[in-house]
Amino acid sequence: MLKSVLLAVVTLAIAIGGGAASVWWMLERGLPARGWVPHANPAAANANPYVRAQLSRSGALTLGRAEGLSFIAKTDSTGEPFSANCDYLLEGPLPTARFWTLWAADPALNPLPARGPRPSALHSQQTLRSADGGMRVAASPRPQPGNWLLVGAPGPFTLVLTLYDTPAAGFQGAAPPALPDIVRTGCGA
Amino acid sequence: MRRLPYAILLGILGAGIVHVAVLLLLPLLSQRDAWTRFSAAAEPFAVTRIDAAAPDGPVIPALDPFFMVSACRFDLSQGPLVVSAQGQAPFWSASVIGANGAHLFSFNDQAREEAALSFIVLTPAQMAGREVVAPPEGADGPVETPAIFAEVGVDQGMVVVRAFAPDDSFRADASVFLDSLNCAPEPE
């Protein structure tokens, strides 16, 4: 009798503990991703349940279709996590949009604090435009020629790219639009 | 003790079921989602800043630092909601979001010729009882432009209005735009 109770307790402990712990682990560790990940409507019928759960825990709001579309990158294009000591070059095509913003955030997606008067954020109306209509931005803690996104915080960071008033916001789980590559160009002292 | 491996196997199977159940229930039960956070910060129909300029810090995380954002929540069981704002933001957008986080309706400053934001949120039943009247031809005086109607299938939700401030010199204009934002049930 006691043995049966004990076995039942073991079974329940594994089921409840293991089930809860595995969800927590999946959400804390984050989903495996490389480069830009759309930060889109969580209530879409085809939304990944992990993405929905993650959004409901973060409390973030996504953008509506007529507003725009955000992308979040925690790694460069090879899947290597961002390091605050390294220089990155964001270069490549952008979907048509009225304008875009690019900002650096901490892992909880709060914007990084400004260094003096210079925020860790850029938008397309203050950057040099590439002749091909794409984007070319250097993200680094050190000043860079051309468009420079200051990333000054120690530790890992996140990049958020948002296209405002863009037809690309209509994409529903189909192939996401082409976005700039994120290439690590070096790591300084 | 031959039954121990069986109990462990059953436990792992149960863990899979619990995993799926927790995952699917999280969005419904979360106390940290945007709707719960905003409901705690603002009374219904009260227009509240939710970006970093809010009195107690940002209500909603991960908002674009180039944007100033205000929101109000509504309950359509008290009648249709009228939302309006006037001003000179270089770009603004508005979105209606249900209590479950679903985007129901959104538009931006290019939806209309005039710069002002003005729309009505209502349920299909409230819309059905409403006759959309075209202005009579040759009418004197300024022709009243018909409103934008956002028909939504829920009673409770929030309206989020974002105003773009490309640099600090635009913040005053964007702020005036958001300060003029008004959310109120339609007068009978």
Chai-1 contact restraints between the chains, C-beta under 6 A:
chainA,res_idxA,chainB,res_idxB,connection_type,confidence,min_distance_angstrom,max_distance_angstrom,comment,restraint_id
A,L7,B,R3,contact,1.0,0.0,6.0,A-B,restraint_1
A,L7,B,A7,contact,1.0,0.0,6.0,A-B,restraint_2
A,V10,B,A7,contact,1.0,0.0,6.0,A-B,restraint_3
A,T11,B,A7,contact,1.0,0.0,6.0,A-B,restraint_4
A,T11,B,L10,contact,1.0,0.0,6.0,A-B,restraint_5
A,T11,B,G11,contact,1.0,0.0,6.0,A-B,restraint_6
A,I14,B,G11,contact,1.0,0.0,6.0,A-B,restraint_7
A,I14,B,A15,contact,1.0,0.0,6.0,A-B,restraint_8
A,A15,B,G11,contact,1.0,0.0,6.0,A-B,restraint_9
A,A15,B,G14,contact,1.0,0.0,6.0,A-B,restraint_10
A,A15,B,A15,contact,1.0,0.0,6.0,A-B,restraint_11
A,A15,B,V18,contact,1.0,0.0,6.0,A-B,restraint_12
A,I16,B,V18,contact,1.0,0.0,6.0,A-B,restraint_13
A,G18,B,A15,contact,1.0,0.0,6.0,A-B,restraint_14
A,G19,B,A15,contact,1.0,0.0,6.0,A-B,restraint_15
A,G19,B,V18,contact,1.0,0.0,6.0,A-B,restraint_16
A,G19,B,H19,contact,1.0,0.0,6.0,A-B,restraint_17
A,A20,B,V22,contact,1.0,0.0,6.0,A-B,restraint_18
A,S22,B,H19,contact,1.0,0.0,6.0,A-B,restraint_19
A,V23,B,H19,contact,1.0,0.0,6.0,A-B,restraint_20
A,V23,B,V22,contact,1.0,0.0,6.0,A-B,restraint_21
A,V23,B,L23,contact,1.0,0.0,6.0,A-B,restraint_22
A,N41,B,H103,contact,1.0,0.0,6.0,A-B,restraint_23
A,P42,B,G101,contact,1.0,0.0,6.0,A-B,restraint_24
A,A43,B,N100,contact,1.0,0.0,6.0,A-B,restraint_25
A,A43,B,G101,contact,1.0,0.0,6.0,A-B,restraint_26
A,A43,B,A102,contact,1.0,0.0,6.0,A-B,restraint_27
A,P49,B,L23,contact,1.0,0.0,6.0,A-B,restraint_28
A,R52,B,P27,contact,1.0,0.0,6.0,A-B,restraint_29
A,A53,B,L23,contact,1.0,0.0,6.0,A-B,restraint_30
A,A53,B,L26,contact,1.0,0.0,6.0,A-B,restraint_31
A,A53,B,P27,contact,1.0,0.0,6.0,A-B,restraint_32
A,S56,B,L26,contact,1.0,0.0,6.0,A-B,restraint_33
A,S56,B,P27,contact,1.0,0.0,6.0,A-B,restraint_34
A,S56,B,S30,contact,1.0,0.0,6.0,A-B,restraint_35
A,S56,B,D33,contact,1.0,0.0,6.0,A-B,restraint_36
A,R57,B,S30,contact,1.0,0.0,6.0,A-B,restraint_37
A,R57,B,R32,contact,1.0,0.0,6.0,A-B,restraint_38
A,G59,B,R32,contact,1.0,0.0,6.0,A-B,restraint_39
A,G59,B,D33,contact,1.0,0.0,6.0,A-B,restraint_40
A,G59,B,A34,contact,1.0,0.0,6.0,A-B,restraint_41
A,G59,B,R37,contact,1.0,0.0,6.0,A-B,restraint_42
A,G59,B,P61,contact,1.0,0.0,6.0,A-B,restraint_43
A,A60,B,P61,contact,1.0,0.0,6.0,A-B,restraint_44
A,A60,B,A62,contact,1.0,0.0,6.0,A-B,restraint_45
A,L61,B,A34,contact,1.0,0.0,6.0,A-B,restraint_46
A,L61,B,I60,contact,1.0,0.0,6.0,A-B,restraint_47
A,G64,B,S95,contact,1.0,0.0,6.0,A-B,restraint_48
A,G64,B,H103,contact,1.0,0.0,6.0,A-B,restraint_49
A,G64,B,S106,contact,1.0,0.0,6.0,A-B,restraint_50
A,R65,B,S106,contact,1.0,0.0,6.0,A-B,restraint_51
A,A66,B,S106,contact,1.0,0.0,6.0,A-B,restraint_52
A,A66,B,F107,contact,1.0,0.0,6.0,A-B,restraint_53
A,A66,B,N108,contact,1.0,0.0,6.0,A-B,restraint_54
A,E67,B,S93,contact,1.0,0.0,6.0,A-B,restraint_55
A,E67,B,S95,contact,1.0,0.0,6.0,A-B,restraint_56
A,E67,B,S106,contact,1.0,0.0,6.0,A-B,restraint_57
A,T101,B,D64,contact,1.0,0.0,6.0,A-B,restraint_58
A,T101,B,F66,contact,1.0,0.0,6.0,A-B,restraint_59
A,W103,B,P65,contact,1.0,0.0,6.0,A-B,restraint_60
A,L109,B,P61,contact,1.0,0.0,6.0,A-B,restraint_61
A,L109,B,A62,contact,1.0,0.0,6.0,A-B,restraint_62
A,N110,B,P61,contact,1.0,0.0,6.0,A-B,restraint_63
A,P111,B,P65,contact,1.0,0.0,6.0,A-B,restraint_64
A,A121,B,P65,contact,1.0,0.0,6.0,A-B,restraint_65
A,H123,B,F66,contact,1.0,0.0,6.0,A-B,restraint_66
A,Q125,B,P166,contact,1.0,0.0,6.0,A-B,restraint_67
A,T162,B,D64,contact,1.0,0.0,6.0,A-B,restraint_68
A,D165,B,N108,contact,1.0,0.0,6.0,A-B,restraint_69
